[in-house]
Amino acid sequence: MTAERTTKKKKQLTYKGKPIYRQGKRIYYGNLEDDLILVIDIVESKKISGHDISKKVVFEIQDNTGELGKGATFRKGERDNLYKAFDMGSWWLQDALDMQKKMG
């Protein structure tokens, strides 16, 4: 008799249809197959009711053709919370990917 292993598959977290990957205070957003990806760094946070809330977030559109998070920066910004950084950064990423497709 062979024992079958059952593995639970984790549901991938997404935002606006693209996957999100987190490594410590760094967040990667976008399809890993694309040439560009959004990298978000939580630089400063504060504790509110026992939860870490971001106060300073730096985000950038990076080249994704080499090592993850080590690509050339094409555009960079800073916001005072994670939602604003995701909102602006996701728009920048989609705009850059659309431009790439048009240029062929």
N, CA, C and O atoms as CSV, one atom per row, in Angstrom:
chain,resi,resn,atom,element,x,y,z
A,1,MET,N,N,0.825,-1.176,0.000
A,1,MET,CA,C,0.000,0.000,0.000
A,1,MET,C,C,0.881,1.256,0.000
A,1,MET,O,O,1.824,1.356,0.784
A,2,THR,N,N,0.577,2.180,-0.854
A,2,THR,CA,C,1.338,3.427,-0.923
A,2,THR,C,C,0.564,4.562,-0.258
A,2,THR,O,O,-0.639,4.736,-0.450
A,3,ALA,N,N,1.301,5.307,0.516
A,3,ALA,CA,C,0.673,6.447,1.186
A,3,ALA,C,C,0.712,7.649,0.251
A,3,ALA,O,O,1.759,8.006,-0.288
A,4,GLU,N,N,-0.428,8.248,0.077
A,4,GLU,CA,C,-0.496,9.443,-0.772
A,4,GLU,C,C,-0.365,10.682,0.093
A,4,GLU,O,O,-0.975,10.791,1.157
A,5,ARG,N,N,0.432,11.595,-0.379
A,5,ARG,CA,C,0.591,12.854,0.341
A,5,ARG,C,C,-0.416,13.861,-0.188
A,5,ARG,O,O,-0.601,14.025,-1.394
A,6,THR,N,N,-1.035,14.504,0.729
A,6,THR,CA,C,-1.926,15.589,0.318
A,6,THR,C,C,-1.278,16.894,0.722
A,6,THR,O,O,-0.909,17.100,1.878
A,7,THR,N,N,-1.152,17.745,-0.229
A,7,THR,CA,C,-0.556,19.047,0.041
A,7,THR,C,C,-1.587,20.118,-0.217
A,7,THR,O,O,-2.334,20.073,-1.195
A,8,LYS,N,N,-1.610,21.074,0.674
A,8,LYS,CA,C,-2.509,22.200,0.499
A,8,LYS,C,C,-1.819,23.227,-0.374
A,8,LYS,O,O,-0.678,23.612,-0.118
A,9,LYS,N,N,-2.504,23.660,-1.386
A,9,LYS,CA,C,-1.949,24.685,-2.253
A,9,LYS,C,C,-2.378,26.049,-1.716
A,9,LYS,O,O,-3.568,26.321,-1.554
A,10,LYS,N,N,-1.389,26.901,-1.442
A,10,LYS,CA,C,-1.690,28.233,-0.944
A,10,LYS,C,C,-2.265,29.083,-2.066
A,10,LYS,O,O,-1.811,29.020,-3.208
A,11,LYS,N,N,-3.257,29.867,-1.724
A,11,LYS,CA,C,-3.841,30.785,-2.693
A,11,LYS,C,C,-2.904,31.977,-2.856
A,11,LYS,O,O,-2.480,32.567,-1.863
A,12,GLN,N,N,-2.582,32.332,-4.071
A,12,GLN,CA,C,-1.678,33.446,-4.368
A,12,GLN,C,C,-2.385,34.771,-4.108
A,12,GLN,O,O,-3.493,34.998,-4.594
A,13,LEU,N,N,-1.740,35.641,-3.340
A,13,LEU,CA,C,-2.268,36.972,-3.088
A,13,LEU,C,C,-2.065,37.815,-4.335
A,13,LEU,O,O,-0.979,37.816,-4.915
A,14,THR,N,N,-3.110,38.537,-4.756
A,14,THR,CA,C,-3.017,39.380,-5.950
A,14,THR,C,C,-3.592,40.767,-5.665
A,14,THR,O,O,-4.337,40.968,-4.706
A,15,TYR,N,N,-3.228,41.701,-6.513
A,15,TYR,CA,C,-3.776,43.055,-6.496
A,15,TYR,C,C,-3.953,43.465,-7.939
A,15,TYR,O,O,-3.001,43.433,-8.718
A,16,LYS,N,N,-5.163,43.849,-8.301
A,16,LYS,CA,C,-5.489,44.220,-9.681
A,16,LYS,C,C,-5.060,43.138,-10.665
A,16,LYS,O,O,-4.598,43.441,-11.766
A,17,GLY,N,N,-5.212,41.874,-10.265
A,17,GLY,CA,C,-4.958,40.748,-11.161
A,17,GLY,C,C,-3.507,40.306,-11.289
A,17,GLY,O,O,-3.219,39.363,-12.025
A,18,LYS,N,N,-2.592,40.960,-10.594
A,18,LYS,CA,C,-1.176,40.578,-10.656
A,18,LYS,C,C,-0.737,40.035,-9.292
A,18,LYS,O,O,-1.222,40.492,-8.258
A,19,PRO,N,N,0.184,39.060,-9.290
A,19,PRO,CA,C,0.614,38.459,-8.023
A,19,PRO,C,C,1.495,39.389,-7.173
A,19,PRO,O,O,2.200,40.259,-7.683
A,20,ILE,N,N,1.419,39.160,-5.850
A,20,ILE,CA,C,2.221,39.903,-4.883
A,20,ILE,C,C,3.088,38.902,-4.123
A,20,ILE,O,O,2.601,37.868,-3.666
A,21,TYR,N,N,4.375,39.219,-3.996
A,21,TYR,CA,C,5.315,38.389,-3.246
A,21,TYR,C,C,5.948,39.271,-2.186
A,21,TYR,O,O,6.347,40.398,-2.482
A,22,ARG,N,N,6.049,38.780,-0.953
A,22,ARG,CA,C,6.643,39.580,0.119
A,22,ARG,C,C,7.848,38.867,0.702
A,22,ARG,O,O,7.842,37.654,0.907
A,23,GLN,N,N,8.878,39.652,0.962
A,23,GLN,CA,C,10.086,39.144,1.594
A,23,GLN,C,C,10.514,40.195,2.619
A,23,GLN,O,O,11.174,41.175,2.273
A,24,GLY,N,N,10.136,39.985,3.874
A,24,GLY,CA,C,10.426,40.963,4.916
A,24,GLY,C,C,9.674,42.255,4.667
A,24,GLY,O,O,8.451,42.252,4.527
A,25,LYS,N,N,10.409,43.368,4.610
A,25,LYS,CA,C,9.791,44.672,4.361
A,25,LYS,C,C,9.829,45.061,2.890
A,25,LYS,O,O,9.599,46.219,2.543
A,26,ARG,N,N,10.120,44.095,2.028
A,26,ARG,CA,C,10.142,44.317,0.585
A,26,ARG,C,C,9.012,43.532,-0.056
A,26,ARG,O,O,8.778,42.370,0.277
A,27,ILE,N,N,8.313,44.181,-0.984
A,27,ILE,CA,C,7.189,43.561,-1.686
A,27,ILE,C,C,7.460,43.648,-3.190
A,27,ILE,O,O,7.840,44.699,-3.707
A,28,TYR,N,N,7.257,42.532,-3.871
A,28,TYR,CA,C,7.382,42.474,-5.333
A,28,TYR,C,C,5.983,42.320,-5.898
A,28,TYR,O,O,5.189,41.514,-5.412
A,29,TYR,N,N,5.687,43.101,-6.926
A,29,TYR,CA,C,4.355,43.060,-7.531
A,29,TYR,C,C,4.486,42.962,-9.044
A,29,TYR,O,O,5.212,43.737,-9.667
A,30,GLY,N,N,3.784,42.012,-9.620
A,30,GLY,CA,C,3.776,41.847,-11.068
A,30,GLY,C,C,4.059,40.417,-11.462
A,30,GLY,O,O,4.481,39.603,-10.640
A,31,ASN,N,N,3.823,40.120,-12.725
A,31,ASN,CA,C,4.093,38.792,-13.257
A,31,ASN,C,C,5.597,38.612,-13.422
A,31,ASN,O,O,6.264,39.447,-14.032
A,32,LEU,N,N,6.122,37.534,-12.883
A,32,LEU,CA,C,7.564,37.303,-12.941
A,32,LEU,C,C,8.063,37.043,-14.364
A,32,LEU,O,O,9.266,37.109,-14.620
A,33,GLU,N,N,7.152,36.748,-15.283
A,33,GLU,CA,C,7.547,36.528,-16.685
A,33,GLU,C,C,7.710,37.848,-17.436
A,33,GLU,O,O,8.335,37.877,-18.496
A,34,ASP,N,N,7.158,38.937,-16.906
A,34,ASP,CA,C,7.249,40.242,-17.573
A,34,ASP,C,C,8.643,40.834,-17.419
A,34,ASP,O,O,9.391,40.470,-16.511
A,35,ASP,N,N,8.980,41.755,-18.320
A,35,ASP,CA,C,10.292,42.399,-18.289
A,35,ASP,C,C,10.420,43.443,-17.184
A,35,ASP,O,O,11.531,43.811,-16.803
A,36,LEU,N,N,9.283,43.922,-16.668
A,36,LEU,CA,C,9.289,44.938,-15.621
A,36,LEU,C,C,8.493,44.460,-14.419
A,36,LEU,O,O,7.557,43.672,-14.552
A,37,ILE,N,N,8.876,44.945,-13.240
A,37,ILE,CA,C,8.201,44.566,-12.003
A,37,ILE,C,C,8.223,45.769,-11.059
A,37,ILE,O,O,9.119,46.611,-11.135
A,38,LEU,N,N,7.230,45.842,-10.171
A,38,LEU,CA,C,7.182,46.888,-9.160
A,38,LEU,C,C,7.812,46.360,-7.877
A,38,LEU,O,O,7.451,45.286,-7.396
A,39,VAL,N,N,8.756,47.120,-7.328
A,39,VAL,CA,C,9.411,46.754,-6.071
A,39,VAL,C,C,9.054,47.829,-5.048
A,39,VAL,O,O,9.257,49.020,-5.286
A,40,ILE,N,N,8.520,47.393,-3.906
A,40,ILE,CA,C,8.086,48.319,-2.863
A,40,ILE,C,C,8.856,48.015,-1.582
A,40,ILE,O,O,8.892,46.871,-1.129
A,41,ASP,N,N,9.469,49.037,-1.005
A,41,ASP,CA,C,10.193,48.900,0.257
A,41,ASP,C,C,9.496,49.727,1.335
A,41,ASP,O,O,9.284,50.927,1.165
A,42,ILE,N,N,9.142,49.077,2.444
A,42,ILE,CA,C,8.589,49.791,3.588
A,42,ILE,C,C,9.779,50.290,4.404
A,42,ILE,O,O,10.455,49.510,5.075
A,43,VAL,N,N,10.025,51.589,4.340
A,43,VAL,CA,C,11.205,52.195,4.940
A,43,VAL,C,C,10.972,52.537,6.411
A,43,VAL,O,O,11.865,52.391,7.245
A,44,GLU,N,N,9.762,52.991,6.711
A,44,GLU,CA,C,9.463,53.408,8.085
A,44,GLU,C,C,8.035,53.008,8.427
A,44,GLU,O,O,7.128,53.136,7.605
A,45,SER,N,N,7.846,52.520,9.658
A,45,SER,CA,C,6.505,52.163,10.114
A,45,SER,C,C,6.358,52.502,11.590
A,45,SER,O,O,7.342,52.754,12.286
A,46,LYS,N,N,5.117,52.506,12.053
A,46,LYS,CA,C,4.850,52.775,13.464
A,46,LYS,C,C,3.832,51.760,13.968
A,46,LYS,O,O,3.053,51.209,13.190
A,47,LYS,N,N,3.845,51.519,15.266
A,47,LYS,CA,C,2.906,50.581,15.890
A,47,LYS,C,C,1.630,51.316,16.266
A,47,LYS,O,O,1.670,52.340,16.948
A,48,ILE,N,N,0.506,50.792,15.820
A,48,ILE,CA,C,-0.800,51.301,16.202
A,48,ILE,C,C,-1.641,50.097,16.596
A,48,ILE,O,O,-1.886,49.208,15.780
A,49,SER,N,N,-2.077,50.072,17.831
A,49,SER,CA,C,-2.883,48.957,18.369
A,49,SER,C,C,-2.210,47.609,18.128
A,49,SER,O,O,-2.886,46.621,17.841
A,50,GLY,N,N,-0.887,47.563,18.242
A,50,GLY,CA,C,-0.143,46.321,18.085
A,50,GLY,C,C,0.166,45.924,16.654
A,50,GLY,O,O,0.751,44.867,16.419
A,51,HIS,N,N,-0.219,46.757,15.690
A,51,HIS,CA,C,0.040,46.465,14.265
A,51,HIS,C,C,1.039,47.461,13.696
A,51,HIS,O,O,1.006,48.645,14.031
A,52,ASP,N,N,1.931,46.973,12.831
A,52,ASP,CA,C,2.856,47.864,12.133
A,52,ASP,C,C,2.117,48.549,10.985
A,52,ASP,O,O,1.558,47.882,10.114
A,53,ILE,N,N,2.117,49.866,10.989
A,53,ILE,CA,C,1.476,50.655,9.938
A,53,ILE,C,C,2.568,51.453,9.227
A,53,ILE,O,O,3.357,52.145,9.870
A,54,SER,N,N,2.608,51.353,7.902
A,54,SER,CA,C,3.668,52.029,7.151
A,54,SER,C,C,3.501,53.545,7.196
A,54,SER,O,O,2.389,54.068,7.116
A,55,LYS,N,N,4.632,54.236,7.325
A,55,LYS,CA,C,4.665,55.702,7.327
A,55,LYS,C,C,5.423,56.240,6.124
A,55,LYS,O,O,5.133,57.328,5.626
A,56,LYS,N,N,6.395,55.466,5.664
A,56,LYS,CA,C,7.205,55.887,4.516
A,56,LYS,C,C,7.453,54.666,3.643
A,56,LYS,O,O,8.010,53.665,4.096
A,57,VAL,N,N,7.032,54.762,2.385
A,57,VAL,CA,C,7.145,53.643,1.451
A,57,VAL,C,C,7.797,54.145,0.159
A,57,VAL,O,O,7.339,55.117,-0.443
A,58,VAL,N,N,8.859,53.475,-0.252
A,58,VAL,CA,C,9.546,53.794,-1.508
A,58,VAL,C,C,9.199,52.708,-2.516
A,58,VAL,O,O,9.251,51.519,-2.199
A,59,PHE,N,N,8.846,53.115,-3.726
A,59,PHE,CA,C,8.492,52.135,-4.757
A,59,PHE,C,C,9.174,52.490,-6.073
A,59,PHE,O,O,9.417,53.659,-6.372
A,60,GLU,N,N,9.474,51.458,-6.846
A,60,GLU,CA,C,10.155,51.690,-8.125
A,60,GLU,C,C,9.804,50.614,-9.144
A,60,GLU,O,O,9.541,49.461,-8.801
A,61,ILE,N,N,9.809,51.022,-10.389
A,61,ILE,CA,C,9.644,50.091,-11.497
A,61,ILE,C,C,11.049,49.648,-11.876
A,61,ILE,O,O,11.913,50.474,-12.171
A,62,GLN,N,N,11.273,48.323,-11.867
A,62,GLN,CA,C,12.598,47.783,-12.152
A,62,GLN,C,C,12.560,46.818,-13.318
A,62,GLN,O,O,11.546,46.183,-13.608
A,63,ASP,N,N,13.707,46.731,-13.977
A,63,ASP,CA,C,13.936,45.725,-15.000
A,63,ASP,C,C,13.913,44.361,-14.312
A,63,ASP,O,O,14.526,44.191,-13.258
A,64,ASN,N,N,13.223,43.405,-14.887
A,64,ASN,CA,C,13.064,42.086,-14.267
A,64,ASN,C,C,13.732,40.992,-15.092
A,64,ASN,O,O,13.276,39.848,-15.088
A,65,THR,N,N,14.793,41.328,-15.790
A,65,THR,CA,C,15.431,40.341,-16.662
A,65,THR,C,C,16.587,39.618,-15.987
A,65,THR,O,O,17.119,38.659,-16.545
A,66,GLY,N,N,16.982,40.053,-14.812
A,66,GLY,CA,C,18.076,39.413,-14.075
A,66,GLY,C,C,17.594,38.893,-12.740
A,66,GLY,O,O,16.533,38.276,-12.648
A,67,GLU,N,N,18.375,39.144,-11.708
A,67,GLU,CA,C,18.025,38.720,-10.364
A,67,GLU,C,C,16.906,39.604,-9.809
A,67,GLU,O,O,16.960,40.828,-9.931
A,68,LEU,N,N,15.907,38.991,-9.209
A,68,LEU,CA,C,14.736,39.699,-8.687
A,68,LEU,C,C,15.143,40.781,-7.694
A,68,LEU,O,O,15.847,40.511,-6.721
A,69,GLY,N,N,14.695,42.006,-7.951
A,69,GLY,CA,C,14.988,43.124,-7.060
A,69,GLY,C,C,16.330,43.793,-7.281
A,69,GLY,O,O,16.672,44.735,-6.566
A,70,LYS,N,N,17.099,43.328,-8.257
A,70,LYS,CA,C,18.434,43.890,-8.513
A,70,LYS,C,C,18.519,44.570,-9.875
A,70,LYS,O,O,19.607,44.938,-10.316
A,71,GLY,N,N,17.370,44.740,-10.551
A,71,GLY,CA,C,17.371,45.310,-11.895
A,71,GLY,C,C,17.542,46.819,-11.901
A,71,GLY,O,O,17.494,47.475,-10.861
A,72,ALA,N,N,17.740,47.345,-13.088
A,72,ALA,CA,C,17.867,48.789,-13.261
A,72,ALA,C,C,16.532,49.455,-12.935
A,72,ALA,O,O,15.472,48.924,-13.266
A,73,THR,N,N,16.586,50.621,-12.283
A,73,THR,CA,C,15.382,51.351,-11.916
A,73,THR,C,C,14.988,52.285,-13.048
A,73,THR,O,O,15.809,53.063,-13.534
A,74,PHE,N,N,13.713,52.204,-13.471
A,74,PHE,CA,C,13.216,53.063,-14.537
A,74,PHE,C,C,12.450,54.266,-14.001
A,74,PHE,O,O,12.453,55.339,-14.606
A,75,ARG,N,N,11.791,54.075,-12.855
A,75,ARG,CA,C,11.009,55.158,-12.270
A,75,ARG,C,C,10.893,54.899,-10.771
A,75,ARG,O,O,10.739,53.754,-10.346
A,76,LYS,N,N,10.965,55.959,-9.974
A,76,LYS,CA,C,10.976,55.779,-8.523
A,76,LYS,C,C,10.098,56.841,-7.858
A,76,LYS,O,O,10.041,57.986,-8.307
A,77,GLY,N,N,9.411,56.441,-6.776
A,77,GLY,CA,C,8.563,57.375,-6.050
A,77,GLY,C,C,8.520,57.038,-4.573
A,77,GLY,O,O,9.065,56.027,-4.131
A,78,GLU,N,N,7.863,57.904,-3.821
A,78,GLU,CA,C,7.735,57.714,-2.376
A,78,GLU,C,C,6.347,58.175,-1.953
A,78,GLU,O,O,5.853,59.198,-2.427
A,79,ARG,N,N,5.719,57.415,-1.056
A,79,ARG,CA,C,4.407,57.775,-0.525
A,79,ARG,C,C,4.399,57.543,0.985
A,79,ARG,O,O,5.308,56.922,1.537
A,80,ASP,N,N,3.363,58.050,1.637
A,80,ASP,CA,C,3.289,57.944,3.091
A,80,ASP,C,C,2.520,56.721,3.585
A,80,ASP,O,O,2.372,56.538,4.793
A,81,ASN,N,N,2.032,55.886,2.679
A,81,ASN,CA,C,1.425,54.622,3.107
A,81,ASN,C,C,1.445,53.603,1.979
A,81,ASN,O,O,1.657,53.943,0.815
A,82,LEU,N,N,1.222,52.361,2.345
A,82,LEU,CA,C,1.328,51.253,1.399
A,82,LEU,C,C,0.278,51.322,0.302
A,82,LEU,O,O,0.581,51.056,-0.861
A,83,TYR,N,N,-0.954,51.676,0.655
A,83,TYR,CA,C,-2.015,51.739,-0.352
A,83,TYR,C,C,-1.667,52.741,-1.448
A,83,TYR,O,O,-1.794,52.436,-2.634
A,84,LYS,N,N,-1.227,53.940,-1.054
A,84,LYS,CA,C,-0.884,54.966,-2.055
A,84,LYS,C,C,0.275,54.509,-2.938
A,84,LYS,O,O,0.288,54.782,-4.139
A,85,ALA,N,N,1.249,53.814,-2.348
A,85,ALA,CA,C,2.391,53.312,-3.120
A,85,ALA,C,C,1.938,52.249,-4.123
A,85,ALA,O,O,2.350,52.270,-5.283
A,86,PHE,N,N,1.083,51.312,-3.668
A,86,PHE,CA,C,0.561,50.281,-4.572
A,86,PHE,C,C,-0.265,50.907,-5.684
A,86,PHE,O,O,-0.142,50.520,-6.847
A,87,ASP,N,N,-1.105,51.871,-5.334
A,87,ASP,CA,C,-1.982,52.501,-6.311
A,87,ASP,C,C,-1.177,53.184,-7.413
A,87,ASP,O,O,-1.411,52.944,-8.598
A,88,MET,N,N,-0.237,54.026,-7.025
A,88,MET,CA,C,0.579,54.742,-8.011
A,88,MET,C,C,1.524,53.776,-8.745
A,88,MET,O,O,1.644,53.826,-9.969
A,89,GLY,N,N,2.184,52.910,-7.993
A,89,GLY,CA,C,3.137,51.980,-8.600
A,89,GLY,C,C,2.491,51.014,-9.578
A,89,GLY,O,O,3.073,50.708,-10.618
A,90,SER,N,N,1.295,50.527,-9.261
A,90,SER,CA,C,0.621,49.599,-10.183
A,90,SER,C,C,0.233,50.315,-11.473
A,90,SER,O,O,0.276,49.726,-12.552
A,91,TRP,N,N,-0.142,51.579,-11.358
A,91,TRP,CA,C,-0.473,52.355,-12.556
A,91,TRP,C,C,0.774,52.566,-13.413
A,91,TRP,O,O,0.732,52.400,-14.632
A,92,TRP,N,N,1.889,52.934,-12.767
A,92,TRP,CA,C,3.148,53.111,-13.490
A,92,TRP,C,C,3.560,51.817,-14.187
A,92,TRP,O,O,3.981,51.832,-15.344
A,93,LEU,N,N,3.435,50.697,-13.471
A,93,LEU,CA,C,3.838,49.415,-14.035
A,93,LEU,C,C,2.999,49.079,-15.258
A,93,LEU,O,O,3.541,48.709,-16.299
A,94,GLN,N,N,1.685,49.204,-15.141
A,94,GLN,CA,C,0.814,48.881,-16.272
A,94,GLN,C,C,1.089,49.799,-17.453
A,94,GLN,O,O,1.103,49.345,-18.597
A,95,ASP,N,N,1.309,51.084,-17.193
A,95,ASP,CA,C,1.622,52.045,-18.246
A,95,ASP,C,C,2.923,51.673,-18.958
A,95,ASP,O,O,2.998,51.720,-20.186
A,96,ALA,N,N,3.949,51.304,-18.182
A,96,ALA,CA,C,5.239,50.925,-18.771
A,96,ALA,C,C,5.124,49.640,-19.586
A,96,ALA,O,O,5.725,49.526,-20.654
A,97,LEU,N,N,4.357,48.678,-19.089
A,97,LEU,CA,C,4.174,47.409,-19.827
A,97,LEU,C,C,3.397,47.646,-21.113
A,97,LEU,O,O,3.711,47.049,-22.142
A,98,ASP,N,N,2.373,48.519,-21.067
A,98,ASP,CA,C,1.601,48.847,-22.276
A,98,ASP,C,C,2.491,49.539,-23.302
A,98,ASP,O,O,2.395,49.261,-24.497
A,99,MET,N,N,3.364,50.444,-22.835
A,99,MET,CA,C,4.275,51.136,-23.732
A,99,MET,C,C,5.238,50.168,-24.413
A,99,MET,O,O,5.537,50.289,-25.601
A,100,GLN,N,N,5.717,49.200,-23.619
A,100,GLN,CA,C,6.625,48.178,-24.155
A,100,GLN,C,C,5.961,47.378,-25.264
A,100,GLN,O,O,6.583,47.095,-26.288
A,101,LYS,N,N,4.707,47.016,-25.065
A,101,LYS,CA,C,3.973,46.239,-26.076
A,101,LYS,C,C,3.800,47.029,-27.359
A,101,LYS,O,O,3.918,46.473,-28.451
A,102,LYS,N,N,3.519,48.335,-27.237
A,102,LYS,CA,C,3.330,49.181,-28.414
A,102,LYS,C,C,4.615,49.314,-29.214
A,102,LYS,O,O,4.595,49.377,-30.443
A,103,MET,N,N,5.749,49.357,-28.486
A,103,MET,CA,C,7.044,49.524,-29.153
A,103,MET,C,C,7.549,48.212,-29.746
A,103,MET,O,O,8.467,48.192,-30.566
A,104,GLY,N,N,6.931,47.127,-29.316
A,104,GLY,CA,C,7.273,45.825,-29.888
A,104,GLY,C,C,8.442,45.228,-29.283
A,104,GLY,O,O,8.844,44.130,-29.668
